[in-house]
Structure formats: structure tokens, C-alpha cells
């Protein structure tokens, strides 16, 4: 049952339990699913008994989550992608639970193949300030470094539904938009300068590639597309901009126990552009403040999202107002 719903030509958002919406969706109706599941015992999103983050144990969480993955398997078209944003769960005693491993097991048991795992780098000091985790405190390096451990990154798990996709995801001219802070790697710049006997800077090279290859017809010789793909193809995304997020502060409520930051648009933009065609349907079962739907619509896709928490749902409707005009604005600006 839905509490609220908002349906337009390009998107439909539901203030509802994702299972209620998933069960009403036709089989093989989704071209891409991108989402971040609620993490058991990491954040408390709401007091609702339907909220996965309120499960009493990791076992109960996995059991309930499995029902969702079963439905995602049913509605995802063969050969299409589910991309799951997650992290390891740190217990109160500092021990890590390998949450990505649990997700992989669920997906592999429900008709998906694991195709890739991306590590999203997090700046340790920012993580320390945001989470107050003691294992990142410098004083323990002095007192007892066995109490110090690396900052947890985020992961993107990329699953492909078994079977052949009837409609390939094509980029006829290659890739032309880069979502991130530093599209040019140092070795790419060095190779370019050596090959051309030049001494241009990173920003100058990026500007040159954009001007010359933005509408290049031949993807084989499109150096802009090749440069972008080298970055996207890396298993480490180390230039995701922490501040590139939608408005979320107004959606926080008193019952929110911890500071929650939405997924960065750089991450979602890459996945939407890589794994869906314009006009296709992108689904997110945990839409939060609407990041996945916003990205999908801004790049000409259609979006369906479900969100249990009313304040997040209301914020997502506000955020969606700027989705359609976003890409035209992006094309008029540069990264440098």
C-alpha cells in the first residue's frame, strides 16, 4: 500500500514499502536498477517496522532483503544490470561484517552474475569527522596502533541478470560526459605530452579533448571517449566529489540517530550513463531523497523509485524539479 505517489511523464515516485510496489510491477520491465540498501545496525532511517534497518539481527535482515532481490530478479530484463552501493558494517566493538559478501550471495542465488566490484575511495579525515570512529584517531598511532584501522571505502557491486539483453546499451559516438573531479590521469597526461612533444597541463588537455572530440563521429578514434573510459573502467574511483549531492538536510528528522549523507551524483551518473539507454527505465527500491531518479531523468531516462520514509519522499519531489534542466546546464560548464 502506498502512502503517497507522484507520477509524471518521466518518473514515478512512491512513498511506500518497496515490496508493495515491486509485486505490482510486470515481469522483465526494468532496464537498470541502482540503489543503496539500508544497512542493518549502521544507520536508523525510521521507526517503521517495515524498515530493513530496524531488523533485530543480521540474519533477519538478510532473510528480508532476499525477498527484495527475488522481486528484482523477476522485474529485471535478462542481460540487464543491477548496481548496488554498499559498504562493510562496523560493529560496536570495531569488528567488520562483510556486507558486500552477503549481497553477492543473495544475487547469485537469484539469477544474477557478479560482473564487477568498484571501490569508491573515502578521505579518512572526513570519515573520522563524520562518523567519530575511534580507529581513525591519530592518538592511537602514538598510544597503541593495533587500535588503528583503515577507513572503510564504499563499494559498487555490478550484477548482470542471466540471459541475453534484447536491446544492447549503445554509445554510438563513445562517452562524452565525465562525472568526477579529475578526468585526466597523470600517466595519460605524460603519454600525451610525450607523444605530441608538448607540455600542456591537465586542464588544458581536458579542454582540448572536449573541443575536438565532443561530437566526434568515429568512436574508435574518439580520444575523449577513450580517456573517460579509462577512468570509469578502473576498479578504484578515487575522484568522486563528496559535495556533489542533492539537498538532504531538510529531510532529517529528530529520530534520525546518525548523520546520513546521500550517495554522490558522480557515482550514480556513471552507472546510469554506462548501463542504460535514453528512454529506458531505471528503478531504485530505496530512493531516499531521489538521487538515482534525479540522475536518470536528467540524462533522458525514465525513473521509478520507492521510499518508505515520508520526509525523504517529500524532499525527493523537491529535488526532482531541477532534473530535466540539469544536463543542459552541465553541458554549458567545464570541470575546471
C-alpha positions as CSV (number, residue, x, y, z in Angstrom):
1,X,0.0,0.0,0.0
2,X,1.3,3.5,-0.9
3,X,1.0,6.5,1.4
4,X,1.6,8.9,-1.4
5,X,2.6,8.8,-5.0
6,X,3.7,11.3,-7.6
7,X,3.6,10.3,-11.3
8,X,4.8,12.4,-14.3
9,X,5.8,11.5,-17.8
10,X,9.4,10.8,-17.0
11,X,9.2,9.4,-13.4
12,X,7.0,7.9,-10.8
13,X,7.9,8.1,-7.1
14,X,6.0,6.2,-4.4
15,X,6.0,6.8,-0.6
16,X,5.6,3.1,0.1
17,X,7.3,-0.2,1.0
18,X,9.3,-1.2,-2.0
19,X,7.9,-4.8,-1.8
20,X,4.3,-3.5,-2.3
21,X,5.4,-1.7,-5.5
22,X,7.7,-4.4,-6.8
23,X,5.0,-7.0,-6.6
24,X,2.7,-4.8,-8.7
25,X,5.4,-4.4,-11.4
26,X,5.3,-6.5,-14.6
27,X,7.9,-9.2,-15.2
28,X,11.0,-8.1,-17.1
29,X,10.0,-4.4,-17.0
30,X,13.2,-2.8,-15.6
31,X,16.3,-1.9,-17.7
32,X,18.6,-0.9,-14.8
33,X,18.4,-0.9,-11.0
34,X,20.7,1.3,-9.0
35,X,20.4,1.6,-5.2
36,X,21.9,1.6,-1.8
37,X,20.2,-0.8,0.6
38,X,19.6,0.2,4.2
39,X,22.5,-1.1,6.3
40,X,21.5,-3.2,9.3
41,X,22.7,-1.7,12.5
42,X,24.7,1.1,10.8
43,X,22.0,3.8,10.3
44,X,18.5,4.1,11.7
45,X,16.4,5.7,8.9
46,X,12.9,5.5,10.5
47,X,10.9,3.8,13.3
48,X,8.8,1.8,10.8
49,X,8.7,-1.9,11.4
50,X,8.9,-2.3,7.6
51,X,12.3,-0.5,7.5
52,X,15.1,-3.1,6.8
53,X,17.5,-1.1,9.1
54,X,15.3,-2.0,12.1
55,X,15.8,-5.8,11.8
56,X,16.8,-7.3,15.1
57,X,19.7,-9.3,13.6
58,X,21.8,-9.6,10.5
59,X,20.2,-12.9,9.9
60,X,16.7,-11.4,9.9
61,X,18.0,-8.6,7.7
62,X,19.4,-11.0,5.0
63,X,16.2,-13.0,5.1
64,X,14.0,-9.9,4.4
65,X,16.4,-8.5,1.9
66,X,16.3,-11.8,0.0
67,X,12.6,-11.2,-0.8
68,X,13.5,-7.9,-2.4
69,X,16.3,-9.4,-4.5
70,X,13.9,-12.1,-5.7
71,X,11.5,-9.5,-6.9
72,X,14.3,-7.5,-8.5
73,X,15.3,-10.7,-10.4
74,X,11.7,-11.1,-11.6
75,X,11.3,-7.5,-12.9
76,X,14.8,-7.0,-14.3
77,X,15.2,-7.8,-18.1
78,X,17.6,-10.6,-19.0
79,X,21.1,-9.3,-19.6
80,X,20.4,-6.1,-17.7
81,X,22.3,-4.6,-14.7
82,X,21.6,-4.2,-11.0
83,X,24.2,-1.9,-9.3
84,X,24.3,-2.0,-5.5
85,X,26.1,0.7,-3.5
86,X,27.2,-0.7,-0.1
87,X,30.0,-0.9,2.5
88,X,31.3,-3.1,5.3
89,X,29.3,-2.9,8.5
90,X,31.3,-2.0,11.6
91,X,30.1,-3.4,14.8
92,X,30.2,-1.6,18.1
93,X,33.4,-3.5,19.1
94,X,35.1,-2.4,15.8
95,X,34.8,-5.7,14.1
96,X,33.7,-5.6,10.4
97,X,30.9,-7.6,8.9
98,X,31.5,-8.3,5.2
99,X,28.1,-7.0,4.0
100,X,29.1,-7.0,0.3
101,X,29.7,-10.7,0.6
102,X,26.2,-11.2,1.8
103,X,24.8,-9.2,-1.0
104,X,26.8,-11.2,-3.6
105,X,25.4,-14.4,-2.2
106,X,21.8,-13.2,-2.4
107,X,22.2,-12.0,-6.0
108,X,24.0,-15.1,-7.2
109,X,21.2,-17.3,-5.7
110,X,18.6,-15.3,-7.6
111,X,19.7,-15.5,-11.2
112,X,22.4,-12.8,-11.3
113,X,26.1,-13.0,-12.1
114,X,28.7,-10.7,-10.4
115,X,30.5,-8.8,-13.1
116,X,32.4,-6.2,-11.3
117,X,33.3,-4.5,-8.0
118,X,34.3,-0.9,-7.8
119,X,35.9,0.7,-4.7
120,X,34.9,4.3,-4.0
121,X,37.7,6.0,-2.1
122,X,36.8,8.0,1.0
123,X,39.1,10.6,2.6
124,X,40.0,9.2,6.1
125,X,39.8,12.6,7.9
126,X,36.4,13.4,6.5
127,X,35.2,9.9,7.6
128,X,36.6,10.4,11.0
129,X,34.9,13.8,11.4
130,X,31.6,12.5,10.1
131,X,31.5,9.1,12.0
132,X,33.7,9.8,15.0
133,X,35.1,6.3,14.6
134,X,37.9,5.8,17.1
135,X,40.0,3.5,15.0
136,X,40.9,6.6,12.8
137,X,42.1,8.7,15.6
138,X,45.8,9.7,15.3
139,X,46.3,9.5,19.1
140,X,46.2,5.7,18.9
141,X,49.1,5.7,16.5
142,X,51.0,7.2,19.4
143,X,49.5,5.0,22.2
144,X,48.7,1.7,20.5
145,X,48.5,1.3,16.7
146,X,46.8,-2.1,17.0
147,X,43.7,0.0,17.6
148,X,44.1,1.8,14.3
149,X,42.5,0.5,11.1
150,X,41.9,1.8,7.5
151,X,38.9,4.0,6.7
152,X,36.2,1.9,5.1
153,X,35.5,2.6,1.4
154,X,32.2,2.3,-0.4
155,X,31.7,-0.4,-3.0
156,X,29.7,-0.7,-6.1
157,X,28.7,-4.3,-6.9
158,X,27.7,-4.7,-10.5
159,X,25.4,-7.7,-11.3
160,X,24.1,-8.8,-14.6
161,X,20.8,-10.7,-14.9
162,X,21.4,-14.0,-16.6
163,X,20.4,-14.2,-20.2
164,X,20.9,-12.1,-23.3
165,X,19.7,-8.5,-23.5
166,X,17.4,-7.9,-26.5
167,X,18.4,-4.2,-26.7
168,X,22.1,-3.5,-26.3
169,X,23.2,-0.4,-24.4
170,X,25.0,1.6,-27.1
171,X,27.2,4.7,-27.1
172,X,27.4,5.2,-30.8
173,X,29.9,8.1,-30.5
174,X,31.5,6.8,-27.3
175,X,31.4,8.7,-24.0
176,X,31.3,12.5,-23.8
177,X,30.4,13.4,-20.2
178,X,32.7,12.8,-17.2
179,X,31.3,12.6,-13.7
180,X,34.1,13.2,-11.3
181,X,36.8,15.6,-10.3
182,X,39.9,14.6,-12.3
183,X,39.2,13.0,-15.7
184,X,42.8,13.1,-16.8
185,X,45.2,10.7,-15.1
186,X,48.8,11.7,-14.6
187,X,50.1,8.9,-16.9
188,X,47.6,9.9,-19.5
189,X,48.9,13.5,-19.4
190,X,52.5,12.3,-19.6
191,X,51.8,10.0,-22.5
192,X,50.0,12.8,-24.4
193,X,52.8,15.2,-23.8
194,X,55.5,12.7,-24.9
195,X,53.6,11.7,-28.0
196,X,53.0,15.3,-29.0
197,X,56.2,16.9,-27.8
198,X,54.1,19.3,-25.7
199,X,53.9,20.5,-22.1
200,X,50.3,21.2,-21.6
201,X,48.5,21.0,-18.2
202,X,45.8,18.6,-17.2
203,X,43.1,21.3,-17.5
204,X,44.4,22.3,-21.0
205,X,44.3,18.7,-22.2
206,X,40.8,18.2,-20.9
207,X,39.6,21.4,-22.6
208,X,41.3,20.4,-25.9
209,X,39.7,16.9,-25.9
210,X,36.3,18.4,-25.2
211,X,36.6,20.9,-28.0
212,X,37.9,18.5,-30.6
213,X,36.1,15.2,-29.8
214,X,32.8,16.2,-28.2
215,X,30.8,15.3,-31.3
216,X,33.3,13.0,-32.9
217,X,31.6,10.5,-35.2
218,X,34.1,7.7,-35.0
219,X,34.2,6.1,-31.5
220,X,37.4,4.2,-32.4
221,X,39.4,7.4,-32.8
222,X,37.5,9.4,-30.1
223,X,40.3,10.3,-27.7
224,X,37.8,12.0,-25.3
225,X,35.8,8.8,-25.0
226,X,38.9,6.6,-24.5
227,X,40.1,9.0,-21.8
228,X,36.7,8.8,-19.9
229,X,36.5,5.1,-20.2
230,X,40.0,4.6,-18.8
231,X,38.8,6.3,-15.6
232,X,35.4,4.6,-15.5
233,X,37.0,1.2,-16.1
234,X,39.2,1.5,-13.1
235,X,38.3,-0.6,-10.1
236,X,39.1,2.4,-7.9
237,X,37.0,5.5,-8.2
238,X,39.2,8.0,-6.3
239,X,37.9,11.3,-7.6
240,X,34.2,11.1,-6.6
241,X,33.2,14.5,-5.3
242,X,31.8,14.2,-1.7
243,X,30.0,17.5,-2.1
244,X,28.2,16.6,-5.3
245,X,24.9,15.5,-3.6
246,X,21.3,16.6,-3.7
247,X,19.7,18.7,-0.9
248,X,19.0,16.4,2.0
249,X,19.4,18.4,5.3
250,X,15.7,19.5,5.3
251,X,14.6,15.8,5.2
252,X,16.3,14.9,8.5
253,X,14.1,14.2,11.5
254,X,14.7,14.0,15.2
255,X,14.5,10.2,15.1
256,X,17.5,10.1,12.7
257,X,20.2,8.7,15.0
258,X,23.2,9.4,12.9
259,X,24.4,11.7,10.2
260,X,23.3,10.3,6.8
261,X,24.9,11.5,3.6
262,X,23.2,10.6,0.3
263,X,25.2,8.9,-2.5
264,X,27.2,11.2,-4.6
265,X,25.8,12.1,-8.0
266,X,29.2,11.2,-9.6
267,X,28.7,7.6,-8.7
268,X,25.1,7.4,-9.9
269,X,25.7,9.4,-13.1
270,X,28.4,6.9,-14.1
271,X,26.2,3.9,-13.6
272,X,23.2,5.4,-15.4
273,X,25.2,6.5,-18.4
274,X,27.2,3.3,-18.7
275,X,24.3,0.8,-18.3
276,X,21.1,2.3,-19.8
277,X,19.9,3.8,-23.0
278,X,17.9,7.0,-23.2
279,X,14.2,6.3,-22.7
280,X,14.8,3.2,-20.7
281,X,13.5,2.5,-17.2
282,X,15.8,2.9,-14.1
283,X,14.4,1.6,-10.9
284,X,15.5,2.2,-7.3
285,X,13.8,0.4,-4.4
286,X,15.3,2.7,-1.8
287,X,15.1,6.1,-3.4
288,X,15.8,8.2,-0.4
289,X,16.0,11.9,-1.4
290,X,15.8,10.9,-5.1
291,X,19.4,10.8,-6.2
292,X,19.0,7.8,-8.6
293,X,15.7,9.1,-10.1
294,X,17.2,12.6,-10.5
295,X,20.2,11.3,-12.3
296,X,18.2,9.0,-14.6
297,X,15.7,11.7,-15.6
298,X,18.5,14.3,-16.1
299,X,20.1,12.0,-18.7
300,X,16.9,11.3,-20.6
301,X,15.9,8.0,-18.9
302,X,12.6,7.2,-17.1
303,X,12.7,6.6,-13.3
304,X,10.7,4.6,-10.8
305,X,11.5,5.0,-7.1
306,X,10.1,3.8,-3.8
307,X,10.8,5.4,-0.4
308,X,9.3,4.4,2.9
309,X,10.2,7.5,4.8
310,X,7.8,10.4,4.2
311,X,10.3,13.2,4.8
312,X,12.8,11.7,2.3
313,X,10.0,11.2,-0.2
314,X,8.9,14.8,0.1
315,X,12.5,16.0,-0.3
316,X,12.9,13.9,-3.4
317,X,9.9,15.6,-5.0
318,X,11.6,19.0,-4.4
319,X,14.9,17.7,-5.8
320,X,13.2,16.3,-9.0
321,X,12.1,19.8,-10.1
322,X,15.6,20.5,-11.5
323,X,16.2,17.1,-13.1
324,X,15.1,17.9,-16.6
325,X,17.1,21.1,-17.0
326,X,20.3,19.7,-15.3
327,X,22.1,18.2,-18.2
328,X,21.8,21.2,-20.4
329,X,23.4,23.2,-17.6
330,X,26.2,20.7,-17.3
331,X,27.0,20.9,-21.0
332,X,27.4,24.7,-20.7
333,X,30.1,24.4,-17.9
334,X,33.5,22.8,-17.6
335,X,35.1,20.9,-14.8
336,X,38.0,23.3,-14.5
